[in-house]
Amino acid sequence: PNARDLGGLIGAHGRRVRAGRLVRTPALGRLTDDDLPTLGKLAPACVVDLRDHSEVVVAPADRLVGAPRLVHLPVYDPEHPVFTYISAVLLGHDLSAYAELARQGTPAAMAAIYRWFVTGVSARAGFAEAMRLAARGENLPLVYHCSAGKDRTGWLTVILLTALGVDEDAIRAEYLRNNPLTESLRAVIVEAMRRRQPELDVAAVLPVLEVRPEYLDAGYDEVRRVHGSFEAYLRDGLGLTGDVIAALREQVLG
């Protein structure tokens, strides 16, 4: 329910993002047989997985069509248990090991993750390499995902769209689309968790199943604090040259 094409958004010089070039999704392990022809029509040349190996091994294997190039770029920090907490929630695993995280407050933990997206070593390396892949025509169409397809996938989308010259308000609106698209899914997950754990603290779970403006703001604020501007973050934080951004725009913008 959270898969979507970035096509149609207006980028630099009024040029639109071309449909079927960049597609963001959750992990592909739950695709149904009916989903596969849709993926086949898209015909991705490259699939980028932002999950760590520890997340991949406990999840259903991605279902793919054709023979796309598979690239694992783990954006993951074991010091931030919210990564495995989200996976545990999505996969229906026991959450008792995460009591301390819930006590500290999952909204604050989510905001901390977005700040780490900007400064974390593996985050900078993974996002930068994903950008370089997207700038090369042989990797398009490019599908990219993490577990839920909303946080790591969401921040990579922010980076891609900013580099493409999309307006920040449009980027924010695209980011927040997650919530209406996954409303019914969240209800199903919470109800299933309640059946398994009647004492479930829903208030601790919902923040990791949603995106919120304050999460995105935490990332933007960290960009400004560390680099002063998003342009400087692309250049200095991610090491992306003007040639890479120009190539990305040439490949993706109509």
NUTILUM-839282 format. One line per field, with one value per residue (C-alpha): residue number from 0; z, y, x. Coordinates in Angstrom, 2 decimals, always signed. Example, Ala and Ser with C-alpha at 12.3 -4.5 7.8 and 13.67 -1.06 7.14 Angstrom:
<pts>
resi = c(0 | 1)
pz = c(+7.80 | +7.14)
py = c(-4.50 | -1.06)
px = c(+12.30 | +13.67)
</pts>
This chain:
<pts>
resi = c(0 | 1 | 2 | 3 | 4 | 5 | 6 | 7 | 8 | 9 | 10 | 11 | 12 | 13 | 14 | 15 | 16 | 17 | 18 | 19 | 20 | 21 | 22 | 23 | 24 | 25 | 26 | 27 | 28 | 29 | 30 | 31 | 32 | 33 | 34 | 35 | 36 | 37 | 38 | 39 | 40 | 41 | 42 | 43 | 44 | 45 | 46 | 47 | 48 | 49 | 50 | 51 | 52 | 53 | 54 | 55 | 56 | 57 | 58 | 59 | 60 | 61 | 62 | 63 | 64 | 65 | 66 | 67 | 68 | 69 | 70 | 71 | 72 | 73 | 74 | 75 | 76 | 77 | 78 | 79 | 80 | 81 | 82 | 83 | 84 | 85 | 86 | 87 | 88 | 89 | 90 | 91 | 92 | 93 | 94 | 95 | 96 | 97 | 98 | 99 | 100 | 101 | 102 | 103 | 104 | 105 | 106 | 107 | 108 | 109 | 110 | 111 | 112 | 113 | 114 | 115 | 116 | 117 | 118 | 119 | 120 | 121 | 122 | 123 | 124 | 125 | 126 | 127 | 128 | 129 | 130 | 131 | 132 | 133 | 134 | 135 | 136 | 137 | 138 | 139 | 140 | 141 | 142 | 143 | 144 | 145 | 146 | 147 | 148 | 149 | 150 | 151 | 152 | 153 | 154 | 155 | 156 | 157 | 158 | 159 | 160 | 161 | 162 | 163 | 164 | 165 | 166 | 167 | 168 | 169 | 170 | 171 | 172 | 173 | 174 | 175 | 176 | 177 | 178 | 179 | 180 | 181 | 182 | 183 | 184 | 185 | 186 | 187 | 188 | 189 | 190 | 191 | 192 | 193 | 194 | 195 | 196 | 197 | 198 | 199 | 200 | 201 | 202 | 203 | 204 | 205 | 206 | 207 | 208 | 209 | 210 | 211 | 212 | 213 | 214 | 215 | 216 | 217 | 218 | 219 | 220 | 221 | 222 | 223 | 224 | 225 | 226 | 227 | 228 | 229 | 230 | 231 | 232 | 233 | 234 | 235 | 236 | 237 | 238 | 239 | 240 | 241 | 242 | 243 | 244 | 245 | 246 | 247 | 248 | 249 | 250 | 251 | 252 | 253)
pz = c(+0.00 | +0.44 | -2.95 | -5.24 | -8.29 | -7.87 | -11.41 | -11.98 | -9.35 | -10.73 | -10.46 | -11.66 | -14.40 | -14.43 | -15.67 | -14.30 | -12.77 | -15.39 | -14.50 | -14.05 | -13.20 | -9.38 | -7.33 | -3.54 | -1.82 | +1.43 | +1.50 | -1.34 | +0.61 | +0.95 | -2.73 | -3.83 | -7.04 | -8.37 | -7.57 | -9.59 | -13.07 | -11.97 | -10.90 | -14.15 | -16.21 | -14.31 | -15.15 | -12.56 | -13.67 | -10.09 | -6.65 | -3.69 | -0.24 | +2.66 | +5.35 | +7.43 | +7.08 | +10.56 | +9.27 | +5.99 | +7.50 | +9.69 | +6.94 | +3.96 | +0.98 | -1.58 | -4.53 | -7.81 | -11.51 | -14.17 | -13.18 | -11.72 | -10.21 | -6.43 | -4.26 | -0.46 | +1.13 | +4.85 | +6.55 | +10.06 | +13.50 | +16.27 | +18.80 | +17.59 | +18.48 | +16.72 | +13.49 | +14.83 | +16.78 | +13.53 | +11.98 | +15.05 | +14.89 | +11.17 | +11.53 | +14.64 | +16.90 | +20.68 | +21.78 | +25.40 | +24.68 | +23.69 | +26.95 | +27.63 | +24.18 | +24.74 | +28.16 | +26.73 | +24.08 | +20.52 | +18.96 | +20.41 | +19.20 | +15.69 | +15.63 | +16.78 | +13.86 | +11.37 | +12.86 | +12.57 | +8.89 | +8.34 | +10.36 | +10.71 | +8.83 | +7.27 | +6.55 | +4.64 | +2.74 | +1.86 | +0.78 | -1.24 | -3.14 | -3.80 | -5.35 | -7.56 | -8.70 | -9.57 | -11.67 | -14.01 | -16.75 | -16.70 | -13.19 | -14.17 | -13.42 | -9.86 | -7.00 | -3.48 | -0.13 | +3.54 | +5.83 | +6.05 | +3.19 | +5.16 | +7.11 | +5.42 | +2.16 | +3.04 | +3.75 | +0.57 | -1.27 | +0.33 | -0.87 | -4.40 | -4.82 | -3.36 | -5.76 | -8.58 | -7.62 | -6.28 | -3.96 | -0.23 | +0.27 | -2.44 | -0.87 | +2.51 | +1.02 | -0.72 | +2.54 | +4.49 | +1.93 | +3.88 | +6.56 | +4.45 | +2.23 | +5.18 | +7.45 | +6.96 | +7.25 | +10.58 | +11.90 | +10.92 | +12.52 | +15.78 | +16.03 | +15.45 | +18.12 | +20.57 | +20.13 | +20.91 | +23.65 | +25.39 | +27.45 | +24.31 | +24.65 | +21.36 | +22.07 | +21.94 | +18.74 | +16.54 | +16.30 | +14.59 | +12.15 | +11.06 | +9.58 | +11.32 | +10.36 | +13.41 | +12.18 | +8.87 | +10.69 | +12.82 | +9.66 | +8.09 | +11.35 | +11.55 | +7.96 | +8.79 | +12.10 | +10.61 | +7.04 | +6.89 | +3.80 | +1.95 | -0.97 | +1.36 | +2.82 | -0.67 | -1.42 | +1.88 | +3.83 | +0.98 | -1.28 | -4.32 | -7.05 | -9.36 | -12.14 | -10.24 | -9.61 | -13.23 | -14.42 | -12.08 | -13.45 | -17.03 | -16.42 | -14.35 | -15.37 | -18.51)
py = c(+0.00 | +2.36 | +1.82 | +4.82 | +6.35 | +9.76 | +10.71 | +13.93 | +16.13 | +19.39 | +19.78 | +22.22 | +24.68 | +23.38 | +19.95 | +17.08 | +13.90 | +11.23 | +8.38 | +4.95 | +6.18 | +6.24 | +4.06 | +3.87 | +0.81 | -1.13 | -4.42 | -6.65 | -9.88 | -9.55 | -9.04 | -11.28 | -13.27 | -10.55 | -7.88 | -9.49 | -8.58 | -4.93 | -5.10 | -6.87 | -4.05 | -1.57 | -3.76 | -2.35 | -2.42 | -1.99 | -2.66 | -0.92 | -2.42 | -0.10 | -2.77 | -4.35 | -8.07 | -8.61 | -7.24 | -9.12 | -12.58 | -12.40 | -11.05 | -12.77 | -12.79 | -10.06 | -11.27 | -9.96 | -10.24 | -10.44 | -10.07 | -6.59 | -5.64 | -6.05 | -3.61 | -3.72 | -0.40 | -0.90 | +2.33 | +0.98 | +1.73 | -0.91 | +1.92 | +2.91 | -0.04 | +1.65 | -0.03 | -3.53 | -2.37 | -1.38 | -4.72 | -6.57 | -4.71 | -5.39 | -9.08 | -9.70 | -10.51 | -10.23 | -6.62 | -7.30 | -6.57 | -3.01 | -1.93 | +0.65 | +2.16 | +2.48 | +4.05 | +6.65 | +7.60 | +6.38 | +9.82 | +11.13 | +8.01 | +8.52 | +12.15 | +10.99 | +8.54 | +11.34 | +13.39 | +10.33 | +10.01 | +13.26 | +12.51 | +8.72 | +7.15 | +4.30 | +6.64 | +9.08 | +6.27 | +4.45 | +7.48 | +8.84 | +5.58 | +5.29 | +8.76 | +7.78 | +4.68 | +6.74 | +9.10 | +6.30 | +5.42 | +1.70 | +1.51 | +2.98 | +2.23 | +2.12 | +0.66 | +1.39 | +0.24 | -0.43 | -2.36 | -0.23 | +2.07 | +5.26 | +6.42 | +5.44 | +5.26 | +8.55 | +10.40 | +9.06 | +10.39 | +13.80 | +13.75 | +12.65 | +15.19 | +18.05 | +17.27 | +17.22 | +20.71 | +19.80 | +22.40 | +21.64 | +21.92 | +19.30 | +17.08 | +17.36 | +16.50 | +13.46 | +12.32 | +12.64 | +10.57 | +7.52 | +7.97 | +7.93 | +5.20 | +2.90 | +3.73 | +0.39 | -1.50 | +0.18 | -0.80 | -4.43 | -4.49 | -2.90 | -5.24 | -8.29 | -7.05 | -6.48 | -10.08 | -11.35 | -8.82 | -7.51 | -5.14 | -3.50 | +0.19 | +1.46 | +4.96 | +3.57 | +1.61 | +4.14 | +6.61 | +3.96 | +3.03 | +6.63 | +9.47 | +12.79 | +16.35 | +16.58 | +13.64 | +15.35 | +18.63 | +16.89 | +15.86 | +19.30 | +20.96 | +18.70 | +19.54 | +23.24 | +22.78 | +20.76 | +22.07 | +25.32 | +24.34 | +21.27 | +22.14 | +21.98 | +18.70 | +17.17 | +18.44 | +18.07 | +15.56 | +13.13 | +14.03 | +14.48 | +16.53 | +18.86 | +16.33 | +13.63 | +15.94 | +17.12 | +13.50 | +12.63 | +15.48 | +14.51 | +10.90 | +11.55 | +14.91 | +15.18)
px = c(+0.00 | +2.92 | +4.60 | +4.56 | +6.16 | +7.77 | +6.77 | +4.84 | +6.47 | +7.85 | +11.60 | +14.24 | +13.30 | +9.72 | +10.74 | +8.66 | +10.02 | +9.45 | +7.11 | +8.63 | +12.12 | +12.19 | +9.83 | +9.79 | +8.36 | +8.33 | +10.25 | +9.06 | +8.65 | +4.88 | +4.10 | +1.24 | +1.06 | -1.26 | +1.34 | +4.11 | +2.80 | +2.66 | +6.28 | +7.07 | +5.57 | +7.74 | +10.78 | +13.20 | +16.81 | +18.07 | +16.62 | +18.26 | +17.67 | +18.50 | +18.01 | +20.75 | +21.45 | +19.96 | +16.66 | +16.75 | +17.24 | +14.11 | +11.83 | +10.22 | +12.56 | +11.94 | +9.87 | +11.23 | +10.49 | +13.17 | +16.80 | +17.30 | +20.62 | +20.32 | +22.27 | +22.30 | +23.21 | +22.56 | +21.54 | +21.54 | +22.92 | +22.69 | +22.77 | +19.28 | +17.00 | +14.08 | +15.27 | +14.71 | +11.64 | +9.94 | +10.86 | +9.59 | +6.27 | +5.85 | +6.73 | +4.63 | +7.58 | +7.71 | +8.21 | +9.13 | +12.80 | +11.87 | +10.22 | +12.94 | +12.51 | +8.77 | +9.39 | +11.77 | +9.23 | +9.13 | +8.39 | +11.66 | +13.47 | +12.09 | +13.26 | +16.71 | +16.83 | +16.18 | +18.99 | +21.23 | +20.24 | +22.14 | +25.29 | +25.58 | +28.48 | +26.50 | +23.60 | +25.78 | +27.51 | +24.30 | +22.31 | +25.23 | +25.74 | +21.99 | +22.12 | +25.04 | +23.17 | +20.09 | +22.23 | +23.26 | +20.80 | +21.57 | +20.07 | +16.70 | +13.96 | +15.25 | +13.19 | +14.40 | +13.10 | +13.78 | +11.40 | +8.27 | +9.25 | +8.71 | +11.78 | +15.04 | +13.13 | +11.46 | +14.71 | +16.32 | +13.27 | +13.82 | +17.43 | +16.50 | +13.71 | +15.75 | +18.59 | +16.05 | +14.90 | +11.46 | +9.93 | +10.18 | +6.41 | +5.86 | +8.52 | +6.83 | +3.44 | +4.93 | +6.52 | +3.27 | +1.32 | +2.48 | -0.17 | -3.36 | -1.90 | -1.21 | -4.16 | -5.91 | -2.61 | -1.83 | -5.25 | -4.67 | -1.20 | -2.40 | -5.39 | -3.19 | -0.78 | -3.62 | -4.75 | -1.26 | -0.53 | -3.68 | -1.53 | -0.13 | +0.71 | -0.71 | +0.58 | +4.14 | +3.58 | +1.78 | +4.69 | +6.85 | +4.09 | +3.48 | +5.44 | +5.10 | +6.06 | +8.32 | +10.40 | +11.06 | +11.71 | +14.34 | +16.19 | +15.95 | +17.04 | +20.08 | +21.01 | +20.91 | +22.76 | +25.61 | +25.84 | +23.90 | +21.90 | +20.68 | +22.94 | +25.95 | +24.68 | +24.54 | +28.04 | +29.87 | +27.79 | +27.16 | +30.07 | +27.86 | +29.46 | +27.63 | +28.20 | +26.29 | +23.34 | +23.35 | +23.39 | +20.51 | +18.44 | +19.23 | +18.18 | +15.06 | +13.57 | +11.48)
</pts>
